[in-house]
Amino acid sequence: MCILPYKILLSLMIDIISLASNIYTPPFPRILRLRVMIKEVKTQANVGVGVDVLWKALAKDLKDILPKMMPNLVKGADMLEGDGGLGTIYLFNFGPGIKTMTYQKERVSEFDESVHRIGLEVIEGGHLDHGFSHHKATFQLTSTGEQETLIDVTISYESATEEDIMPPNTPSSTLLFIKNLENYLVHGAP
């Protein structure tokens, strides 16, 4: 009896399924290399806003708040599909402060109100037009006091090429967004 190593067996199975269904599937080593390309950048910030107020801003009112909070960067935001929960699709139109992108569509790909977690994944335009094949920002809110919230942010991304193209200022841009949101919620619209 001949026992094949599982990687070879899996590769053969993929090839057989591919041939049987007339669908081209890249060789096994390419599949492994693509899965390794997804990377994550993490950052966190404490803000002086209660978790319920912050959750409402991020999960319910984001499309209304962004153009008011950062009018030079976001000139408009629309909800194209959904009700703000899982599967909702937003369209963000960028202003003159973002010269390299005109718009970005994002889908709510994670939404758990019980733990205050929301994930927004780019599905068209924006980052996908600038070398990314995947870009997602996930916000996890944790109450640390009556008017204190810890925000953990995870940005997962995959390059359309094998180069690592994540701009080095992504964590600082995310923190700037969080601080602008905090300022907006504490002091109101500018």
N, C-alpha and C positions, 0 to 999 in steps of 0.2 A: 504494500500500500504506500502511495506517495502522498505526503502531506505538504501542501504549498503554504508558504508564509502568508498571513492574512492580507498584507498589502498587495501582493501579487494576485491573490484570489479576488480581492475587491476590485482591482484594476481590470481583471479579466471579466468580472461580472458587469462592470460599467461598459466595457467594450461590447459585450454580447447584447446587453440591453440596447445600447446605441445602434448596433447593426440591425437588430430585430425591429426597431421602431423607426429606422431611417433618420435618426436624429444624431447629429454630430456632438459628441462629448469629448472635450479635451482629455489628453492622457492624465492619469492619476497624479503624477507629480505636479502638474499645473494647477490642479484643483487644490492641492495642499498649499501651494505658494499663494494662491488668491486668498485663502482664508487667513493667512498670516498677516496680510496687508492691512486689515482693520486695526486701527490704533485708537487709543483713548488719551484724552487730556482731562485732568481733573483739577478743580479748584473749589474753594469754598469761601463764604463770607458770612459775617454776622451783621444783621441789619436791625435797626431799632423800630421794627414794625411787627405787630402781632401776626402769628401764622395764618389766622383766618382772613385777615385783610390782605396779606401777601398772596395767599392762595387764590382769592377772588380776583386779584389783579392779574395774576399769571394764567389762571385757568378759565376765567370767565370774561374778563374785560380787556384782555391784551390788545385786541384789534382797535378798541376805542382809545386806549391809553397811549400806545406807541406814537401815533402821529402828534399827540399833544405833548408828550414827554420829550420827544426828539424830533421836532419838525424839520430840522435840516437833514436828518438821516432817513426818516420814514415819512413820506408825504401822504400815504394812505394805506389802509388795511381793510380787507373785506373777508367775510366768511363766505366761501363759495359753496360749501356743502357741510351738512351736519348741524349740531346744536351746541358745539363747544366741547363735547366729550370725545371719546375715542373715535377715530376715523374722520373727524372734522378736518376740512381743508381750508387753509387761509391763504390769501394772496397779499403779500406785502410789496408795495411800490416804493422804491427808494427815492430819496431826494438828492439834491446837489452835493450833500456831504459824502455820499458814496458814489464815487466816480466810476468804479469798475463794474457796478451791477445796477440794473434798472428795476428788477423785480425778483421775487422768490416766492414759490408756492411751498407751503409746509403742511404736513399731515400730522395730526395728533396721533402718535403711534404708541404712546403709553398714557394712561390716565387712571389714577387710583386716588380718589378723594379721601379714602380712609387713612392713607399714609402720606397724603399731600405730595404725590409724585406725578409729574407730567413730562412727556417726551415729545419733542417737535422734530420731525424728520423732513429734510428738504426733498421735494419730489420733482421740482422743475425750476430752472433758472438759477440765479444766485451762485452759490458755491458749486453747483453741478456744471455750470458754464466755465468754471475756473479750475478744472483739473481734478475734481472730486467725483467719485462714482457713488459715494455715500457720505452724508453729513447729518448728524443728529445731535441735538442738545437735550439733555435730561436734567430736570430740576427736581431735587428732593428737599422738601422743607421740613424742618424739625423745630418745634417750639423749645426755646431755652429760657423763656420767661414770659411774663404777660405781654410785654411789648418788645420781645426779642425773638428773632428767628435765625437759625443757622440754615444757610442754603448751600447744599452740595450740588455742584454742577459737573456733569460728565459730558464731554463732547467726544463722540465716536465718529471716526471718519475713515474713509478708504480712498486712496489715490487711484485715479483712472490709469496712472502709469506706475511704474515701480519706484519712482522717486518719492521721497517724503516731502510733500508740498505744504503741510500745515504751517500757516504763518506763525512766526514766533510770538506775536502779540495777541494770540487768541485768548489765553487766560486773562490777560490784562483788559482786553476788550469786553470779555464776559463780566469781569468785576466792575468795569465802568458802567455797563448796562445795569447791573444789580444796584450800584450806588445811585444811578440816575432814577431807577425805579423807587428806591427808598426815599430819595429826596422828593420825588413827585407825590408819593403817598403821604409823606409827613407834612409837606408844605403846600401841596396842591399844584395845579397847573401854573406854568410860568406866566 
